[in-house]
């Protein structure tokens, strides 16, 4: 899976969780919570969506990797690559 595909997956999840937010101008290197209105429950919803859609478990100690879009991509790329290679 490419970086752009992973980025789009994350943006789709953000659209589902925060439908009133404009995600079209999200900067990949700025914390998501500084750019859109996400509370701690929204963040947990993102983690749960990753689990539901891709069967990916994100341990709490790794949540810091999901703070930015770039961090999400870097963290998820090897996990998604392995998952999708098998399908």
C-alpha positions as CSV (number, residue, x, y, z in Angstrom):
1,X,0.0,0.0,0.0
2,X,1.3,3.4,-0.9
3,X,1.8,6.4,1.3
4,X,-1.0,8.2,-0.6
5,X,-3.4,5.3,-0.1
6,X,-2.6,5.2,3.6
7,X,-3.0,9.0,3.9
8,X,-6.4,8.7,2.2
9,X,-7.6,5.9,4.5
10,X,-6.7,8.1,7.5
11,X,-8.5,11.1,6.0
12,X,-11.6,8.9,5.3
13,X,-11.6,7.8,9.0
14,X,-11.2,11.5,10.1
15,X,-14.1,12.4,7.8
16,X,-16.3,9.7,9.4
17,X,-15.4,10.8,13.0
18,X,-15.5,14.5,12.5
19,X,-17.8,15.1,9.5
20,X,-18.2,18.9,10.2
21,X,-14.4,19.5,10.0
22,X,-12.6,20.6,6.8
23,X,-9.9,18.0,6.4
24,X,-8.8,19.2,3.0
25,X,-6.1,21.5,4.3
26,X,-4.6,19.2,7.0
27,X,-0.9,19.6,7.3
28,X,0.8,16.2,7.6
29,X,3.3,17.4,10.2
30,X,1.1,19.4,12.6
31,X,-0.8,17.6,15.4
32,X,-4.2,16.6,14.2
33,X,-5.8,18.0,17.4
34,X,-4.4,21.4,16.7
35,X,-6.0,21.4,13.2
36,X,-9.4,19.9,13.8
37,X,-11.6,19.6,16.8
38,X,-10.8,16.1,18.1
39,X,-11.3,15.1,21.8
40,X,-9.9,12.1,23.5
41,X,-13.0,10.0,22.6
42,X,-12.6,11.0,18.9
43,X,-9.0,9.8,19.1
44,X,-10.1,6.5,20.5
45,X,-12.6,6.2,17.7
46,X,-9.8,6.6,15.2
47,X,-7.9,3.7,16.9
48,X,-11.1,1.6,17.0
49,X,-11.7,2.3,13.3
50,X,-8.2,1.1,12.4
51,X,-8.9,-2.0,14.4
52,X,-12.3,-2.6,12.8
53,X,-11.2,-1.9,9.2
54,X,-7.8,-3.5,9.2
55,X,-7.6,-5.7,12.3
56,X,-4.7,-3.5,13.6
57,X,-4.1,-3.3,17.3
58,X,-2.5,0.0,18.4
59,X,-1.2,-0.3,22.0
60,X,-1.7,2.7,24.1
61,X,2.0,3.3,24.4
62,X,2.0,3.9,20.6
63,X,-0.8,6.5,20.5
64,X,1.8,9.3,20.4
65,X,2.8,8.0,16.9
66,X,-0.7,8.9,15.7
67,X,-0.6,12.5,16.7
68,X,0.1,13.8,13.2
69,X,-0.9,12.5,9.8
70,X,2.7,11.9,8.9
71,X,3.2,9.9,12.1
72,X,0.1,7.9,11.3
73,X,1.4,7.0,7.9
74,X,4.8,6.1,9.2
75,X,3.4,3.9,11.9
76,X,0.7,2.2,9.8
77,X,2.6,1.7,6.6
78,X,4.4,-1.5,7.6
79,X,1.3,-2.8,9.3
80,X,-1.0,-2.2,6.4
81,X,1.6,-3.5,3.9
82,X,1.7,-6.8,5.7
83,X,-2.1,-7.1,6.0
84,X,-2.8,-6.2,2.4
85,X,0.0,-8.4,1.0
86,X,-1.9,-11.4,2.4
87,X,-5.2,-10.5,0.8
